[in-house]
Amino acid sequence: MKFPAFNRRLLITCVLLTALITAGLYGCNGDSSDAETAAGAANGDVMIGLTDAAGDFATYTVDVVSLTLHKKNGAVVDTLPLSTRVDFAQYVDLTEFFMIRTIPGGVYDTVTMVLDYRDADIQVETESGDAASVTTILDGDGNALELLTVSVQLAGDKPLVVAPGTPAYLMLDFDLNASNTVDFDISGDPILTVDPTLIADIQPEDPKPHRIRGPLKSVDVETERFEIVVKPFRHSLLNREPRFGALTILTDDDTTYDINGQIYKGAEGLTTLAGLEPFSAVVVMGDLKFRPYRFVAAEVTAGSSVPGGDQDTAAGNVASREGDVLTLKGATLKRTDGRAAFNDDVTVLLGETTKVRRELSEDPYTIDDISIGQGVIVFGTLSSDPDNGAVIDALDGAVTLLMTTVSGVVVSADPYSADEAPLVVDLRSIDNRDVSIFDFTAAGADPANYEIATGALDISSLAPGAPVRVMGHMAPFGANPPDFQARTIVNVEQVPSVLKVHWRPASAYAVDIASDALTLDLEGAARFHHVFQGRVITDLTTLPDAPVIVPAVGKTGFYNIHGRRGRTVFTDFVAFAADLEARLENSALIWKIEAFGEFDEPAATLTADTVHVHLF
């Protein structure tokens, strides 16, 4: 049985693939023909980066084989020098610089990307929290997918104008969540259907932190800057050829350096960086600044501290710990020979000789600071054990504690409390993995009442029941509360919610229909029975009341019924409900409902401006 893929509306704010293009810009909001004349035949630099956001994929690794820019006059420029393997699931909270290219000047109004799925490594998270490999990948017509071409036309009043001058910023949004539908066959094996959605925006309002990696080209201590050759994603850091371009990076007194396992800050770090061998491996995290455009480094990792240098590495989250043995979930493995792979379970061996550091920190840490849920990069020697699978020995290695994101629903928040942990959260996910895969027993934490130290952060806007995302680090293993030390808190209550419920088999009794509401019957619900809000996930089967969808008041809604003969769109909820009831009485069955709007968890009610009901 084949089910159609669902394309989410642009109004939903979850961005899953971003391309950052910086180039000379003239007349962006004016007449494009004048802009073409201004650009002339001169060349301009184009800087491209990729990112994505949370979805249901443990890994989504495909090959990007082409990225072309199309001029209004019909000319096409191919910007990609080499086929590049990318795991889009790894780029949730940052953008990776992809390339810096010099291309002919002119006005570009279309961007096209070609993805190769023939050697894809795609794994989805099951209800148990484990990762299942996808072996059946189909296009929107139900055919086996090999090459996928996805394009976006830029708005007529906002083309990309390439010419020498002030840089511009273009965002490409290839929405993994909207472009992919995962179903499970009767054997429980996942089937992926890809129906691509690509969106473009000249000026994204909230750009993410950026990462760039590559060999060190030069350092200028006097002007506080350095230059690296761009080697994105999995390209070898040992290759010095500048096929992806080079980028100059600014530093300041707050820039932190991890060079060959030693921590520095400010001028001392830049001087140490200047002393490295030419073309040493470098990874930089930082921010793109505006007026004027520039990239400022927050943290620089170089030499043997770079993953994939002279030690094997595993990056993932600590799912369990027994003494000095960790189990990582969702680990990306990198070998010293440049090979990379995804493994959902990796065993880590620690010891008193294991060095531990925390990103963006000069403070000392030990293996006692590695607790459940913590995101880490482990440096050591990788081997394969018949009983435990992948094992990385870090006895003579190191562990870097990464910024980790926890998401959940507020249990209590008292901004005037003298308690060290005034924020208590019902934890739902850690770095977008379901909380059920983490064993908190030995850590002494209760995920239903997860206590968070907030320091001077403002929590006055957080009310019980509000969804929240918190970025920071786990407290030391086995320590008394607090369980988590926050550095950033995001109240996502105003972020639009997405409700997804699938029924297998399709059901005639999935909803109780009234003229002003749809009440969902979750009996027979399949893998999806959740509300997603700013990466906070609510399992509808855990709520005491049946979930209800009601129409938004005071705004135009779009209520869609997808049937065998196509889609019918209503702007009146009463007419939509009447038509849906008539179809069900005429033997139609519901297999999927997706709705978008504001979710009130205590009332189990989604006030929706968009609803899609899929019939079989």
N, C-alpha and C positions, 0 to 999 in steps of 0.2 A: 504494500500500500504506500503510495507516494503522497506526501503532504507538501503544499507550496511553502516557499520560504517567505519570511516576513521582513519588510523593510520599514524601519522606524523613521518617524518624522524628524526633520531637522531641528525642531523645537526641543527635543530631548538633548540634554547637555553633556551626556557621557561621550567624551571624545576618545577614540580608540586608535587612530593612526594620524599622526601629524607630520607634514613635511614643511620644514622651515626653509624659505627661499629668500635670501637677501641679495638685492641687486640695486643698481641705479634706478631711481624712480622719478619720472617727470609726468606731471599732469594726471595723476592717478584718478582724480575725481572729475577730470575734464573730458574733452572730446578725444577719443582714441586715435583719430587720424592725425590730430595735432601732436599727440604723444609719439606717434610713429615717425613723424617728421623730425621731432626733437631728438629722438634716439638716433636717427640716421643709421649709418653703417658701423658705428663704433662698437667695440665689444664691451661687455659688462660682466662682472663676477656674480655667479649664482651660488648660494650656499644652501644646501639641502640637508634636512635632518628628519629623523623618523621617531615616532613614539606611538603609544597606544594606551588604553586604560583597561580597567578590570573587566573580565569576562568569565566564561565558564571553562576556560582552557588552561590546563597546567602547562602546556607548551603548544605553540602554533608556529612551527618552523617551516618556512617555504623559501624558495629562491626568487629574489627580485632580479629578473633578467633584462628589463628595459624600463627606462623612465624618460619620457620624451615631452618636450615643450613644443606647442604648436602656435605659430604666428597667425595673426588675422589674415595675412596674405597667402596662407596655405603652406608656408615653409615649415619644416619639422626639424627640430634639433634633438639629437639623442644625447642625454647628459651622463648616462651610466657607463663608466669605462670597463667594468667587469661585472659578471653575474655575482650577486651577493646573497649569501644565506642569512636570513633574519628570523629570530624567534620573537614575534611580535608580543607574545605574552610576557616577555621580560621587561617591556618598556611601558610601565604603568604610570610612574610618577616622575618620569624624566623624558627628555628629548635627546636623541643621539645625533650629533652632526654626521651626516652621510657623506657629503662631498662639497668641495668648493670648486666651481668650474667657471671658466671664461667662455662665454657664448656670444654669438652675434647679437648686436643691439636690435631693438624693435619691440613691438607690442605682441605679447603672448596671451591668448585667451583660452587655451585648453591644455590640460595636463593629462597624460596617459601613462599608466603603469601596467606592466605585464608580470604576472606571478606564475611560477612554475610549480605545480603540485605533484609532479611525477615522482619526486623523491621526498615528499613532505613527511615531517614527523609531527603529528598532531595528536594530542592526548587531552581528553576531557575529564573533568572531575565527576565521579559517580556520587550517588547519594551517601555512600559510606565514607566519602572523602578521598578515596583512592583515585589514581589516574588510570584511565582505560585508553588504549591506543585506537585511533580511528584508521580503519583499513578501507572503508567504503566512503569515497568522496565524490559527490555528484554536483553537476551544475543545476541551474534553475529549471532546466527541462528534463532532469532525471538522467542525464548522460554522465558517464565517467569523466571526471574533470582532469585535464592535463594542464593546458595553458589558459590562464584567465586574464583577459584584458579589461581594465577598469579605467574610465575617463571621467573628467569633470570639466565643465565649461565655466570659466570665470564670469562673474557678473559683468554686464556690458559697460557699466560705469566704473568698474574697478579691475581693469586688466593688469597684468604684470608687465611693466615697462622696464626693459633692460637697457641701461646706458651708464656711462661714467657719472658718478654723482652720489647723492644721498641714498643709503640703502632702504629697502622696503622689506616687509614681512608677510609671507604668504603661508597660510595653514591649509594642509590637505587632510581631510578626515575620512579615512577608510575604516568605517565603523565595523569592527569584528563582531560585536554583539548583534547589530542589525543585519549584517551581511551573511551571517551563518545561523543555520538552524540545526540543532542536534536532536535526533530521535534515536530510540533504541529498538532493535528488532526483538522478536519473541525469545531469542537466545540471550538477550541483554547486551548485544554488541552495538556500539554506537554507529550511526549513519549520519554523515555530515553533508548538508546541502548548502552550497555557496551561491548567493545571489547578491552581487556586490553593490554597495552604496558608497559613493565618494562625494565629499563636500569640500568646498574651498572657501577660505576667508582671508582677506588681505591683512587684517589687523586683529588677531585673537586678543581678547581682553586680559587673559591670565596665563601668559606663557609659563611653561614648567621649567624647573632647573634643567640645565643642559650638560651633556657629557661629550667629551671628545677624547679619542685615543689614537696613539701613533708614536713613531720614533721622534726623539728630540732632535730638532734641526739646529737651533741656535738659542742663546740666552744673552740678553742685554741687561746686566744688573743695574746700570746707571738709569735706564728708562723704565725699569721694573716691568719687563715683558720678556716673553720667550715665544718661540715658534715651533710647531710640531707638524710633521707630515701626517695627514689624515689617513687612518686605517680603521674604517668602521666595522663594528660588529665582530665577525670572526676572522677577518683578514689578518694575516700574519704580521705581528709587530716587527719581525725581523726583515721584512721587505722594505727597502728604502725608496722604491720608485714612487714618485708623487702622483700616481694616477688619479687619486681622489682629491688632490690639491693640498694646500698647506694653510694654516691659520695662525695668526698672531694673537697671543693671549696676554692680557694685562693682569698684574698682581698688585696687592697692597699689603699693609701691615697686618691685616686679619687673615691673609691666606695661610692655610695650614699645609704642611708638607709631610709626607711619609716616604722617605727615601732610603732604600735598602734596610727597612725595618726600624729606622730611627725617625723620631718626630721633631719637626722644626716649625717655626712660625716667622712670617714676615721676611725681612731682608736676609736673615741667616739661612732660611730655607732656599731662597732664590740663589744665594751664593753657593750653597751646597749643590743645587741643581746644575749650576754652571760648571761644576767640577766633574760631572759625570762624563763618561765616554760619549762621543757623538753618536746619535741615533739610538740612545738608550730608550727603553720602553717607558711611555708616560701615559697616564690616564688622568683627565682633569674633570672635576665637577665644578660648575659655576653658573653664572647668570648672564643672560643677554641683556645689556643695558641700552637705553634709548636716549636720543638727543644728546650727543651723537651715539650711533650704534657702536657697541663695543662688547667684547666678551671678557668678563672679570672672573678670575679663578677663585673659588672658595676653598677647594682642596685639591692638592696635586699629589698623585701617587706615582713613584718612579723607581726604576731599577728593579731589584729583586722583590719589591713590595707589590709589583703589578701581577695580577693573576695571569698564569700561563707563562711566567718567566722561567726561573730555574727550579720551581717546584710545581707539582700538580695542585689544582685548586678545586673546591666544591663550594658553590654558593646556594644557600637555601635557608629554611627555617627549622629551628630545633623543635622536633615533634615530641621527643621523649629523652629522658636522661636517667641512666643508672650508673651512679658513681662517676667515673671518668669516661664513660662511653655515651656518645650522643647518637641519636637517629635524626637525620635531616630529611625533610619532605620537600619535594619540588626542586631538587638540586640540579644546577647546571655544572657539569664537569668540564674542566679544561686541563689538557695534558701539556707537558713541557714541549712536545713536538707540534703544538698548535691545534691538535684535534679537540673538538668540543662535542658534547652530547648531553642529553637530558636523562636524568634518572630520578624517579620519584622517591626512592628510598636509598639513603647512603649512611653507612656506619662511620662514625668518627672516633678515633682513639686519642684521648688527651693525656697529659701528664704534667707534673710540676714544672717541667722544662718548656712547656708550650707557652709561647709569648702571646699576650692578648692586648689589643688596643681597641679604642673606640674611634670611629671616624669623627673628624672635626674636634678632636680632644687631645690635649697633651698630658692628661692625667694618667696615672698608672692603673692597670687592671690585671686581674688574674683569671684563671679558669672558673673560679667561684662566681664570676660575674656573668657566666653563660647560662641563661635560664630558658624555660619553656617558651616557645614562640619567637624567641629572638632571631632576627635575620643575621646571618653570618657569612663571611667568606673564610674558608679553612684552607690553609697552605700546608702541604705535606706530600706524602708519597701514596699514590693511588694503586690499589691492587684489587683483585677479585677473589672473594671467598665463597666456596660452594654453599655454605650455610647462610651467610649474611649478605651475599651479593657484593656490591661495590663497597670497599672499605678504604678510608683515607687515614693514614697514620700521621698524626700531627704531634707526636712526642717531641720531635726536634723541629717542629714547624710553628705555625702561628695562626691566630684567629682574629679577624677584624669584626667588631660588633657594628652592624649597620643600623641606620635609622629604620625603624619598624613601624608599620601602621596597624593599629587595632581599630575595629569598627564594632559598634553595638548600639544599644538603646540605654538612655540614661535611667538609672534606678533612683539616684539622688544626687543633688548638686547643691552644696551650701557654700556660697562665696564668703560667708562670714565665719565659717568654722575654723577653729584653731587646730583641727585635726590635720595631720600631714597629708592625708588623702581625702580631700573634700568632695571628690568626684567618684561615684560608684556606677559602673556600667555593666549591663548584661551583655557579655561579649558574644558577638556573632561570627566574626572572622578576623584572621591575622594575615596581613599581606594578601588579602583576597582569597585565602584558603579557609574552608569551613572550620569553625572552632572544634568540631567533634574529632578531628584528626590529631589534636594535641592532648597529651596526657599530663595534666597539671598535678597529679597526686603527689609526686615527690617534691614538687615546688611549693606545695602548701597554698596554692591559689585556688579560688573558687571562681570559675568563669562566669557564673550567674551573678556574682557580686564582686566584680573585678575592681580593685581599689587603685585609684590613679592619683599620684602626687602631681599637683598642677603648679606649684610655685606661685609666681606672680601673674600667671595667665588668667584672663577674665573668663569666669564661668557663669556670670550672672544671667546670661541669656538662655542657659540650659535648664529645661524643665523635665520632670519625670516623663518618660515615654518618648522623648525627643531622640531621633537618630543622631549619632555623633561619630566623628573620625578623630583619632588622636595619634599623633606621630611622636615618637620618642624611643626609649629603650626599656627593656624589661629590667626589673630590680634583680639584685643578685639571687642566685639559686638557693631556695630554701629559706630566704630571709623573711622576717616578719613583714606584714603590709607596711607601705604600699607595694603593689605588685608591678607597677609601671611608673616610669618617670617621664612626664609629658614635656615636649618642647613646643608643640603646636597643637591647637585644638580647632576643629572645624565643625561648626553647627550646620548640619546638612538638612535641617527641617524644612527649609524653603526650596531645596532641590527637588525637581519633579520626580515622582515615583513611577516605577514601571511594575505592573502586575502581570505575571505570566502563570497560566494554568493550562496544562495539557491533560487530556483524558485518553487512556488506552484500555480498552477499545473506545471508540467514539460513543458518546452518550446522548440519549434523548432526555435525560433528567439532570443535565449538568447545571441548569439554572432554573430558579423560580422567578417568573417574569411578572413584574408589575409595571404600571405605566411610568413610574418614576424611579425604578430600581431593578437591578438584577442581583439576586441572591444566589451565590455559588454553592453547589453541592460538591464537596471534594471527594465523595466516594468514587473510587475508580481513577482518581487523579494519578498521573504518571510522574515522571521525574520532576517536572516543573509545577510547583504549587507555592510560589514565592512572590514577595514584593521586594524590588531592588530600589534603594534610595541612597544615592551618593556612596555606593559600595557597602551600605548597610543592608543586610539581607534578612528578611522576616519570613519564616516558614509558616504559611497560613494554617497548616494542620495543627500547629501548637496553640492557636488562639482559641479562647473559650467560646467565641461566637462564630457563626458562619460569615465569611467575607461578603461584603455588599459593594456593588458599584452603583453610584448615583451620578446624575449629570451635573456638570458645573453650572452655576447660576450666574447670569449676567454676562456671559461670553458665548460666542458661537462654538458649538461642539461639532465634531466629526465622528459619526457613529457608523461603522462599516460592517457589512455582512458579506463574507466571501463564500460563494457557492460554486457549484459546478459550472455555471454559465458566466462567471465573473464576479465583480464586486459591485455592490449597491451602497451608496453613501447617503446618509441622512444627516441633516443639521438639526432635526427635531427628534428628541429622545423618545417622545410618545409614539411617533410614527415608526421609529426604529424598533421599539419594543413590540409593537403590534405586528410588524412584518416578521420579526424573528419568531414570535409565538405561532404565527400562521405556518411558517416553514417547518417548525418542529412538529406541529400537528399533522403536517403532510409528509411525515416520515424522515425528515432531515435529522442528522445527528451532529452534535458539537464535538470537535476534537481539540480545539484550542481557542482560548480567549486571552487577549493581551490588551491592557488598558493603561492610560497615562494620565497622571494628575496628582492630587495631593492626598496622601495617605494618613489617616488617623488610626494608629494601631490600637489604642484602647477601645475604640468603637468598631474596629475591624471594617472600616469604611474607606473606599477610595472615591474621591470626588473627581470625576474624569471629564476631560475635554476631548479625549480621543479614545474610542473603543474599537477593537477588531474582533469579530466573532467569525471563526472559521468552521464551515459546515462540511460534512461528508455525506 
